[in-house]
Amino acid sequence: MKLAHIVCAGVLLFAGGAAAQDGGKAIPKTTVSLGTATPGGGFPVYGNAFAEIMNAADPALSIEPRNTKGSNENIPLLETGGLDIALVAGEPSYEAFMGIGRAPTKLKILTAMYSSPGMFVVRADSPYKTIRDLVGQPVAFGARGSGLPILSRYMLDGIGLKQDEDFKSIYLDRAGDGPAMVQDGRAAALWGAGVGWPGFKSMVESPGGARFIAPDAGEIAKVRAKHSFLKPLTVPANSYPNQPAAIDSIGSWSFVLARESLPDDVAYRLAKTLHGAEGALCKKLPQACETTAANTVAAAPNPQLIHPGVLKYFREVGVVK
């Protein structure tokens, strides 16, 4: 999608044919650009649902999703004003906030999206049962530029494995290409995260079915000891077909981040609209049931990382003091 009409403020206010109508009067529409990721992954699914529900809840809002290369492109686009808001996985967010490998970012959190417990998926007839069984095998770790390969890198490092040395690592140009590679044998496993993730859904619904491989309790403890920002997370039972038992793993929360210069009143309006429509978003997309004000406060590494406009709304509704 082309980012037309972008002005220095980043948020577009224009009237006329694109304006909402109220009693025959044109209401200026606020257009907000939203960066997602490559087609076939979870971010475009979430971003499209987010935009649809928000636009319906506030007809004077126009949130416009845009496919990008994912988290690692979204962060610099936000920092340079190329996007107003964007979806960013937990690990790239953490590294940007903490200044790991770069200067600390000044981006702000608009909302927590959902938790992302990471795990591998293999064909049901695969001989691989554990993570170490996959050593030496071709593994699709996700799309280039997305947060998934960063999550797997931290997880594997915690149990003493190196992603690009102990595995024949595959990085995808499109997130949606991964399931076919496992199904036809080009990859032994696909790494992904969360509930409702399209790659997992495609695998478990394939004719041969699929199985999940997650770190065991001892491996989770090792990872947490080395990388404490990763949290114990669970994929509830029956989140996917033929998954009768809950799956314990580790991961983090993904966020909708905002450019630092997003005006406070716009962030406030986005927060008020979003959290007033939590039920509709949950109904639209199961994993979005975790997109709540309370989860945003709990998931933020520091409350001061939440956008001031959002914090104003949270104080009004009593989520923060």
C-alpha positions in Angstrom: 0.0 0.0 0.0 1.3 3.4 -0.9 1.7 5.9 1.9 0.2 8.8 0.1 -0.6 12.1 1.6 1.9 11.7 4.4 2.7 15.1 5.9 5.3 15.9 8.5 3.0 15.2 11.4 2.5 11.7 10.0 -1.3 11.5 10.8 -3.5 12.6 8.1 -6.5 14.9 8.6 -8.5 15.6 5.5 -12.1 16.3 4.6 -14.2 15.9 1.5 -15.0 12.6 -0.3 -12.9 10.6 2.2 -14.5 12.2 5.2 -17.1 10.5 7.4 -20.6 11.9 7.3 -22.7 13.1 10.3 -26.1 14.6 9.4 -24.9 15.6 6.0 -21.8 17.3 7.4 -18.3 16.2 6.5 -16.2 15.1 9.5 -12.4 15.3 9.1 -11.0 11.7 9.0 -7.9 10.8 10.9 -5.9 8.4 8.7 -3.3 6.3 10.5 -0.8 4.1 8.7 -0.3 0.6 10.3 2.8 -1.6 9.4 2.2 -5.3 9.6 4.5 -7.9 7.9 4.7 -10.3 5.0 1.6 -12.1 3.8 1.0 -15.6 5.3 2.1 -14.7 8.8 0.2 -13.7 11.9 0.8 -10.0 11.8 -1.2 -9.2 8.6 -4.1 -11.3 10.0 -4.0 -9.3 13.3 -3.5 -6.0 11.5 -6.4 -6.4 9.2 -8.7 -7.4 12.0 -7.4 -4.5 14.2 -8.1 -2.0 11.4 -11.5 -3.4 10.5 -12.8 -3.3 14.1 -11.2 0.1 14.9 -12.6 1.7 11.7 -16.1 0.3 12.4 -16.0 1.5 16.0 -15.0 5.1 15.0 -16.1 6.0 11.4 -13.9 9.1 11.6 -10.8 6.9 11.9 -9.2 5.3 8.9 -6.5 2.8 9.9 -4.7 1.6 6.8 -2.7 -1.7 7.1 0.5 -1.9 5.0 2.5 -5.1 4.4 6.2 -4.7 5.4 9.1 -7.1 6.0 8.1 -7.3 9.6 9.3 -6.1 13.0 12.9 -5.3 11.9 11.6 -3.0 9.2 8.7 -1.6 11.2 11.0 -0.2 13.9 13.1 2.1 11.6 10.0 3.1 9.6 8.4 4.2 12.9 11.5 6.0 13.9 11.7 8.0 10.7 8.0 8.7 10.5 7.3 6.4 7.6 4.6 4.7 9.7 2.3 6.0 12.4 1.9 2.7 14.3 3.2 -0.8 13.6 3.2 -4.4 14.9 6.5 -5.5 16.5 7.3 -8.8 18.1 8.5 -8.9 21.7 12.2 -9.6 21.1 12.8 -6.8 18.6 10.8 -4.5 20.9 12.9 -5.5 23.9 16.2 -5.0 22.0 15.1 -1.6 20.8 13.9 -0.4 24.2 17.0 -1.7 25.9 19.4 -0.5 23.3 20.8 -3.9 22.5 23.0 -3.6 19.4 21.7 -0.1 18.8 20.7 3.1 20.6 17.6 2.9 22.7 14.5 3.7 20.8 12.1 6.5 21.7 9.1 4.6 20.3 6.1 4.1 22.5 3.7 1.3 23.2 0.1 1.7 22.0 -1.1 -1.7 23.1 0.0 -5.2 23.9 -1.2 -7.5 21.1 -0.9 -11.1 22.3 1.5 -13.5 24.0 3.7 -15.6 21.7 4.8 -18.9 23.1 7.3 -20.3 20.6 7.5 -23.9 19.3 8.3 -26.0 16.3 5.8 -27.8 14.1 6.7 -31.0 12.2 4.7 -33.5 10.1 2.8 -36.0 12.1 4.8 -38.8 10.6 8.1 -37.1 11.4 10.7 -39.0 13.5 11.7 -35.8 15.4 10.4 -35.6 19.0 12.6 -33.1 20.7 14.4 -29.9 19.8 17.8 -31.7 19.9 16.4 -34.2 17.4 16.3 -31.3 14.9 20.0 -30.5 15.2 21.6 -30.8 11.8 18.3 -30.6 10.0 16.9 -27.9 7.7 14.5 -25.7 9.8 12.4 -22.8 8.6 12.8 -20.1 11.3 10.4 -17.6 9.8 10.4 -14.6 7.5 13.5 -12.4 7.1 13.0 -9.3 9.1 10.3 -10.8 11.4 10.6 -11.3 15.1 10.3 -15.1 15.0 13.9 -15.8 14.2 15.0 -13.6 17.0 12.8 -15.4 19.5 14.2 -18.8 18.4 17.7 -17.5 18.5 17.3 -16.5 22.2 15.5 -19.8 23.0 18.2 -22.0 21.4 21.0 -20.0 22.9 19.5 -20.6 26.3 19.7 -24.4 25.9 23.2 -24.2 24.4 22.5 -24.3 20.7 23.4 -21.9 17.9 20.7 -21.3 15.3 23.0 -20.9 12.3 25.6 -23.4 13.2 23.6 -26.3 14.7 20.8 -26.2 12.2 20.5 -25.7 8.4 18.6 -22.5 8.9 16.1 -21.3 6.4 14.8 -17.7 6.4 11.7 -17.1 4.3 10.9 -14.2 1.9 7.2 -14.8 2.7 6.0 -16.2 6.0 3.3 -18.2 4.2 6.0 -20.3 2.4 7.0 -22.3 5.5 4.3 -25.0 5.8 4.7 -26.2 2.2 8.4 -26.6 2.8 7.8 -28.9 5.7 5.0 -30.8 4.0 7.2 -31.6 0.9 10.3 -32.4 2.9 12.5 -29.3 2.1 12.4 -28.5 5.8 12.2 -30.8 8.8 10.4 -28.3 10.9 8.8 -24.8 11.0 9.3 -22.4 13.9 6.4 -20.2 14.9 4.6 -18.8 17.9 1.2 -18.3 19.5 -2.4 -19.2 19.2 -4.0 -18.9 15.8 -0.7 -18.6 14.0 -1.4 -19.2 10.2 1.6 -21.4 9.7 0.6 -23.8 12.5 -3.0 -23.8 11.3 -1.9 -24.7 7.8 0.2 -27.5 9.1 -2.3 -29.1 11.4 -5.0 -28.9 8.8 -2.9 -30.6 6.1 -3.9 -34.1 5.0 -1.1 -35.8 7.0 -1.5 -33.7 10.1 1.2 -32.3 12.3 2.8 -32.4 15.8 4.4 -29.6 18.0 7.8 -29.6 19.6 8.4 -27.2 22.5 11.2 -26.9 25.0 10.7 -29.2 28.0 10.6 -28.0 31.6 14.4 -28.3 32.1 15.1 -26.4 28.8 12.6 -23.6 29.8 14.4 -23.2 33.1 17.8 -22.9 31.4 16.5 -20.3 28.9 14.9 -18.3 31.7 18.1 -18.4 33.7 20.0 -16.9 30.8 17.3 -14.7 29.2 14.9 -13.7 32.0 12.9 -11.3 29.8 11.4 -14.4 28.1 8.3 -15.5 30.0 6.8 -19.0 30.6 3.7 -19.1 28.4 1.2 -21.8 27.5 -0.7 -22.7 24.4 -4.1 -23.9 25.8 -5.4 -27.3 25.0 -7.4 -27.5 21.7 -6.0 -24.3 20.4 -5.3 -26.3 17.2 -7.0 -29.4 15.9 -5.7 -32.7 17.4 -3.9 -30.8 20.2 -5.7 -32.2 23.2 -3.1 -31.2 25.8 -1.8 -27.7 26.7 1.8 -27.0 25.5 4.1 -25.1 27.9 6.8 -23.0 26.3 8.4 -19.6 26.5 8.0 -16.3 24.6 7.0 -12.7 25.0 4.3 -10.2 24.2 4.0 -8.6 20.8 3.1 -4.9 20.7 1.5 -2.2 18.6 4.2 0.5 18.8 3.7 4.1 17.9 6.2 6.7 16.5 7.4 9.0 19.3 5.8 12.1 17.6 2.3 10.6 17.4 0.2 13.3 19.1 -1.2 12.5 22.5 -4.7 13.2 21.5 -4.5 10.7 18.6 -3.0 8.0 20.8 -5.7 8.7 23.4 -8.4 8.4 20.8 -6.9 5.1 19.4 -6.7 3.7 23.0 -10.3 4.7 23.8 -11.6 3.3 20.6 -9.6 0.0 20.8 -10.4 -0.8 24.4 -14.1 0.2 23.9 -14.1 -2.5 21.2 -12.2 -5.3 22.9 -15.2 -7.6 22.7 -15.6 -7.1 19.0 -11.9 -7.6 18.3 -11.9 -10.8 20.4 -14.9 -12.1 18.5 -13.2 -11.3 15.2 -9.9 -12.9 16.1 -9.4 -15.3 19.0 -5.7 -14.4 19.7 -6.8 -10.8 19.9 -8.8 -11.6 23.1 -5.4 -10.8 24.8 -5.5 -7.3 23.5 -6.6 -5.6 26.7 -5.7 -2.5 28.7 -4.7 -4.7 31.7 -2.4 -6.9 29.6 -0.7 -3.8 28.1 0.2 -2.5 31.6 1.4 -6.0 32.6 3.4 -6.7 29.5 5.1 -3.3 29.2 8.8 -3.6 30.3 8.3 -0.2 32.0 5.0 1.7 32.3 6.8 4.9 31.0 7.2 3.1 27.7 3.5 3.3 27.1 2.5 6.4 25.0 1.4 9.3 27.3 -1.9 9.6 25.4 -2.6 5.9 26.2 -1.6 6.4 29.8 -4.1 9.3 30.1 -6.9 7.0 29.0 -5.7 4.2 31.3 -5.8 6.6 34.3 -9.3 7.7 33.4 -10.5 4.0 33.4 -8.5 3.1 36.5 -6.1 0.7 34.9 -3.1 2.7 36.2 -3.0 5.2 39.0 
